[in-house]
Amino acid sequence: MKSITKNNAFYLPAITCAIGLIIAAICFGIWTILYTETGNGDNVEHIHATWLVAWGKVPYRDFFQHHNPLLWYIFAPIFKHIVNAMLLLDVAHAIGIFAGIWTFFIVYKICRRFFEASALASLTSLIILCPPYYYIYCFNFNPDTFMALAFAGGIYFLFSYWQKNTLSRLCFAFELFFIAFMFTQKILIVLFGLAIISLYLFYKQKTPLLHILYALLLPLLCLLLFIALLYNADALGLYWKSNYPFNVVMQKYYGFSKINVLDYKRLIFSFSVAILSILCFFKKGNLFFKIIAILFIIELPQRCFYFSIAPYYLLPLMIYACCLNSVLIDKIINKYFMLVFVFLGVGVYYFAISHQIYLNVRGSDRNFARFLTNEVTPCDYVLSGYLSSQSIISKDPHYYWALLGHVDLAAEEIGLARRPNVTLLVEQYKPKLIYTGVYWNSYEQHRGNQVFVQQIDPDIVDKYYIPTHFNNFYMLKYEYRKHKCRYDENRREWLYAD
C-alpha cells in the first residue's frame, strides 16, 4: 500500500520526534562513554584478551578463552598503542556503541527496502524495540556486538540476492555469516535455521548450483586457513575444548535456563508487537517477512526458556522484532496516523527512565578504573577477583585469568588445564594487585549454596601486601615493587628494568 503519511499535517512533528529520539539515544551513548563506569566483566574480558593478542599471546594456548578470536585480532593493532587503562576502556566502549549504531542502521535499511516500511515506521520500530540503556548494555566491546553487525549485513545481502539474483551479493552474504561465526560460535544456532530456509528457497527458485558453490568458496577457504593457523600454533585441540565442550558444561552452571536477563520486561512490548504482526500479516506478507517471522518463532522460545544469561544473547531476536514491527506500525499509521504518537510515547518513556536504570546497572564511579590506570603497568602481574577481571593492561600469573571459581572449575572438568592455587601464584609472581576475598564455587552458588574453593593465605597477604580503598583488593608493598617498566624487543615481553 502506498504511504500517505507524508501528506498528514502531523507527519513533520512525528518524524522530527522520531529522529530526535534517535539522536538523543546516540548522545546518551556518548555520555556513557565519558561519564560512567564502562569496565563491566565482559567488556574488560575482551579488552584484556585483545591486549594480550596485541603483544603476541596466542588465545587458547597462552590464556583461556571460550569465544572465537576475530574481535581480538581486528582491534589488537589499535589497542597495542594504548597503555592507559582508562582510555582503553573508553575507546573499547565507544567502538562497541558505534558498532551497535551501525547494526541498527543496517536493520533500518532492511525495514525500508525489503519490508517496504516507511521511514517513520522503521525509525519508530527501532525506538520501541530497544531503550537506550538496554542497547548500550548490549552493544559493548564483546564478540556478540560485532556478530550482530555481521549477521545483519549478511541478511541484507542475502535478501538482496533473492531480490536481484546477483551472485556477488550471495557471496557477500555468505562471507558475512562466516565473519559472524568468527566473532562468536553461538551464531551457529541462528544460522542453522536460516540455512534450512535458504536451502528450501534455493531449491524452489532453482538457484544455480554454481552460485551456491562460488558463495561457499571463500568462507570454506577462510575456515581451512583458520584451522591451519590453530594447528600451527598448537592450539587446535584447546580451541575445540574451549569453544564447544566447555560452553556446554558452562550452561550446567546456570541450570540450562535464562537467569535475570537485564530488564527483559522492557522488550515485552516490542516482542508482543512482533507476534501480533506475524498473526496479522504472515499469509499475505512477502518472502522476506515470512523468513524473518519463521526465524523469530524459532528464536523466541530459546531465548525465553533456554540459555540467555546476558542481554546481548537477544540481539538476533531484536533484529527480527524490529523488521516485523516495522510492517505492523506502517499499516497502523497509514490507517490511523495519530497512533504513531502512542509508539513514540513509549520511546519517550523508555528514554526518560534510561539514565537512572543505566546508572543502577553500571554506575558512574570511575575511581577503580583511575586506580588501575595510575597503579598498574603492562609489566605488572594482576590476580583478578572472584568472577571478574581486573586485568586490562597487565600480565596474568595463570592460564585462567578471570572468573575464578567458575571457568577454572568448568574447564578443569573437561581437561583443559588444572585450576590455579592462588596462594602459590602470589608467592611466585607477587602480583601488583590481588583479590583477597573467597573464591566460591559458582556452580553451587547458582543453586543457593556457598561452597568454598580457595582463598589466598592471610599470612602471605600480610607479608607482601597493603589494603587499598577497594574492598578485598590489596596492593604489593613498596619494598617488593620493581620500577622502569619497558618492552623488551628481544624477549618480546613487558619487563621491569630492575
N, C-alpha and C positions, 0 to 999 in steps of 0.2 A: 504494500500500500504506500502510495506516495505521501511523504511527510507534509503536513500542513502547519506544523508548529511555528515555523518562521513567520507566518502571517498573523500569528496571535500577538495581541498587544502586550502580553506578559512574557513573551519569549525572551526579549532582551534582559529583563530582570532575572529570569530563571537561568539563562546561560551565564550571565555575569556572576550570579551566586555560585553556580557550579564551578566555574573557573576560579573564582575567589577561594572556594574551599580547597581546591587542588593546590593552589599557590600557598595557602595557609598551612596545609599539611606539609608541603616541601619546606617551608620556613620552620615549622615545628621540628622537622627532622634535622635541619641545620642547627637549631637551638640545642637539640640533644647532643650533638657532636661537641659543642663548645662549652656547655654548662652542666652536663650531667655525667654521672659515673658510667663509663662505657665498657668497663672491664668485666663483664659477666663471664661465667665459666667457659661457655662455648667460644665466645669471642677471643678470650685470652688463649684458649687451647690452640686455635688455628693461627693466631698471630705468632705464637711461640713455635709452632710446627713450621710455619713459613720462615721464621728467623733461623731455625736450625738448618733447614734446607739451603737457605741463602749462604750459610757458612760451611756447606759441604757435607752435612749429615744426610744419611740415607734413611728414609722412613721405613718402618717395619724391621729393618736390620739394626739401626743405631738407636731408635727410640720407638716407643709404642704408639701406634695409631690404628684406628679401625674405620678410616674413610679412604676413598680414592684420592690420589695425590695432586690432581691438576691445579687446585686452588693454590697450593703452596708453591708450586713451580712457576705459576704465572706471576705471582707477586713477590717472589724471592728477590729478583733484581732491584725492586723498589725498596723493600724492607732492609736490604743489605746496607743501604746508605743512611738508615735512620737508627741512631744509637740512643735516642731519648725515648724512654718507655712511655711517657705520657703522650708525646707526639705520635708515637707508633699506634697507640690506642685510638687516638682521634683520627688519624689517617685511615686506619682499618675500618673504623665505624663509618666514616664518610664514604669509603669505597662500597661498603655494604648497602648503605642507604641509596646511593645513586644507581647501583645495580638494580635495586628494587624499583626505583622510579622508571628506569629503562624497561624493566619487565612489564610494569603496568602500562607503559606507552605501547608496547607491542600488543598487549591484551586489548587496549583501546582500538588499535588498528584492526585486530581480528574482529572485534564487535562491529566496526564500521564497514569493513569490506565483505566479510563472509556471513555475518548475521544481519546485515543491512539495517542496522540500528542508526538512528540519528546521532549527531554529535552530543546533543543534550542527554539522550537516553544512555549513551555509552559512558559519558562522564558521571552521570547520576548513579549508574551501576557500580562504577569504581568507588564512588563516595560512600554508598551504603554497604558495600562489601566489607570494607576494612577500615576501622577507625585509625587515625594517625598513629596513636601509641601502639596499636597492635601490629601494623605492618612494619613500623620501625623496629619493633622487637623481632618480627620475623626476618626482616632483611638486615641481618647483622653480618659480620665477617665470618660466615661459615659456608660450607660447601652447598648447603641447600639453597642459599640465596642465588648462587650462580647456576645451580642445577635448574632452578625455576626459570631463570633468564634463558638458558639454552633450550629448555623444553618449550617455552612459549614461542621462541623463534622457530623451533622445529615444527610446531603445529602450524604456524603461519605459512611456512614454505611448503609443508605437505598439503595444506588446503589450496595453496597457490597452484601446486602441480595438478590437483584434481580439477581445478578451475580452468587452467590454461594448457595442461598436458605438456609442460616444458621440462625436459629432462634435468636441466641444471637445477631447477627448484626441488626436484626429488632428491638430487644429490646433496643439496644444502640441508634439506630436512633430515636425511639420514645421518649426516655428519654432525648436525647439532644435537640429535638424540644421543649419538655416541659421546659427544662432549659432555652432555648432561650426566651420562653414566660415569665419565671420568672425574666429575666433581663428587658424586656420591652414588654408591651402588643401589641405594634404596629406590631409585627411579626405575629399576628393572621391573618392579611390581606394576608400576603405572604403564610402562612401555609394553608389558606383556598383553594387557587388554587392548591397547592401541594397535599392536601388531596383529592380533586376531582380526580386528575390524578391518585393518588395512588389507590383509590377505584376501578377505572376502570381497572387498571392493576392487582390488586388483583383478580378481577372477571375474567378477560381474562385468567390469568395464573392459575386459580383455586387454589389460595393460601389457605391452610388450615385455617379454621376459628379459630382454637386454636392458631395458630401463631399470628394472629392479637390480640386475647384476651390476650394472655400472654404478648405481647408487650405493650398493653394498661394498664396492671395491675399496674405497678409501677408508671407511670405518674398519673393515677387516684388516687392511694393511696396518692401520694405526694400532689395532688391538694386538697384532702379532709383534709389532715393534715394542709395545708396552710390556708384553710378556718377555721378550728378549732382554729388555733393559732390566727387568726384575731378576731374571735368571743370571745375567751378567753381574749384578750387584749382590748375588747370593741372598736374595730377598723374596724369591718367588713363593717358596713354601710358607714363609712367615706372612707374606701378603695374603695368601689364601686363608690361613688360620685366623688372621686378624680381622678380615673383612667379611667372612662368611660364617664359619663355625662360632667365632666369638660373638658376633652380633645375634646369633640365635640363642646362645647361652645368656647373653646380657638381658634379653627380653624376659627371661625367667626371674631376674631380679625385680622386675616390675609387675610380676604376676600376669604377664601377657595381656595387659589391659591399658586403656587410656587412663592416665592419672593427672588430675589437676591441670589440664591444658589451660594456659593463661587466658582468663576471660573468654572462654569458649562461648559463653552465652551471648557475647557481642555479635557472634556470627549467626545466631539462630534466625534473626530476621532475614538476613541475606539468603541463607540456605533455604528458608521457607519460601521465599520469593522464587528461588530456582526450582524448587519442587512444583510450585504452582505453575510456573512457566512450562515445565515438562508436561504436566497434566493438560494444559490448555493447547499446546502447540506441537506436541510430538508428531501427531499424524500428518499435519499439514506443514510442518517445518521442513526446511531444506536439508540437504545431505549433511551439511556441517553442524546444524542444530542437532540432528539425530546422533551424530558421532559423539558430540560433547555430552549430550543427555545420557547416553549409554555409559560413557566414562564416569560421569557424575554419579550415576546409580551404582556403579561398581565400587567407586572410591568411598562414598559416604559411609556405608556400614563399617568399612575397615577403619576409618578414622574415628568413628564414634565408639566402636566396641573392641578395637584391636590395639595395636601398639602405637600410641601417639603421645609421647611424653613431653613434647615441646610444640609451640605454635607453628614453627616452620614445617612440621610434618603435614600441615594442612595446605601448603602452598599450591600443589596441583589442584586440589579441590576448590580453592579460592579462584583460580584461573577459570575453571569450568563454571562456577557460580556466576562470575562476572559476565561471561558470554551469554549464559541462559537468561540472566536478569535483564540484560540489555534489550532482549526481544520483548519480554513482557512489559517493561517500562515504556518502550517505544510504542507499543499498541495502546497502552493506557493513556499516555499523554497526547496521542493523536486523537483519541476519542474524548477524553476528559482531561484537558490540559492542566487545569488547576491542581490536579492530584500530584503533579511533579513537585509541588512545594511541600507535600507531605514527605516524599522521599528525601528532598533536600533538607527538610526539618530534622529528619533522622540523622543526616550527615552533620548538621549543625550541632545537634545534641552530642553526638559522638566526639566531635571536635572540642566541645565545651568541657567535657569530662576528661579529655586526654591528658592534660597537664598533671592533674593530681594522681590519676591512675598510673601514669608512667613513672612519676616520682615514687609512688608506693612500691612499684616493682623494681625500679633501677636506682633511685636515689640521686641526689645531687652532690654527695660528699666525694670529692676527688682527692682527699688527703692521702689515701693509701696509694693511689697512682703517683702522686707527687713524691711520696716517701720512697717508692721503688725507684723513681727517676733519680732522686738525689743520692740514694744509698747503694744501689745495686749496679754493678758494671757488667759488661759482657764477659769479664774474667771470673766473676763470682759464681759459685755454686749456690743454688737455692733449693731447699727441700719444701715442696709445696704442701699446702694444708689439706685437711680431710675433705674429700670430694670436691677439690678445687685445684687451681693452679695459680701460683704467684710468679711462675717463670714467664717473663716476657722477653727480655734480652739477657738471659743468664744461662749458665751451664747446669746440666742436670746430673745429679750423683747416681742415678739409677735408670733402668730401662723404662719402668712405669713412672713417668714423671708427673702425672696428675691423677686425680680421682683415686687416691689410695684408700683401701678398704672396699673398693668397687671393681675397677678394671683389673687390678693386680690379682684379686681373688678369682674373678671370672676367667682371666687369661691363663692363670696358672692351671686352672681346671682343664683346659684343652691342651696344655703342654707348650705354651709359648715361651715362658721363662719363669723362674722361681720368683716369688714376691720378695721384695727387699726387706731387710732388717734395718729399720730406721736408726736404731742406736748405733749399729756398726757403721752405717753410712756417715753419721755425724762424726764419729771418731776418726774415720778415714779421710773424709773430704773437708770437714769443718766448714759447712756451707755458711755463707754470709747471713742468710735469713732462714730460720726454721720455724716449723709449726710444732708446738709442744702439747697440743691437745690430744685426745684419744682418737685413734683411727678405728672407727666402728665398722662392723660388717654391714654393708648397706643392703645386702640381700635380706638379712634378718630385720634390719631397721624398717624396711618397707613392709614388713609383716608385724610391726609393733614390738619388736624385741631389740634390746640393746645388748649386742654381743661384742665383746672386746676383741680386737685383732692385735693391736700393738700400740706402744707409746714410747717416745724417747726417754731413756733412763734419766730421772731427775738429777742424779749426781753428775751426769755428763753435761746436762743443761747448766747447772750451777757452776761447773768448772770453766766452761768456754763461753757462756752467753749472758747477755743482759736483756731485760724486758724492754719492749717497745710500748708505744701508746696504744697498740692494737692488740686486742685480746688473743692470747695464746701464740703470739708471734714474738720471737726473740732474735736479737742481732748478735753477731760474733763480737766478743770483747776486743777492744782496740789493740791489745798486745798480740793478738793472733791474726790480725789483718795484714794483708800484703798491699803493695802500692805499685803505681805506674803500670796501669793496665795497657796492654798493647796487643796487636795482632801479629803473631809470628808467621811470616810468609813461608819459612822453611817447613815448619810443622803444621801449617795451616790450622792454627788454633789460637784462641784468645788466651794469653798468658800474662801473669804479673812479672815485672822485671826482677823483683826481689823474691 
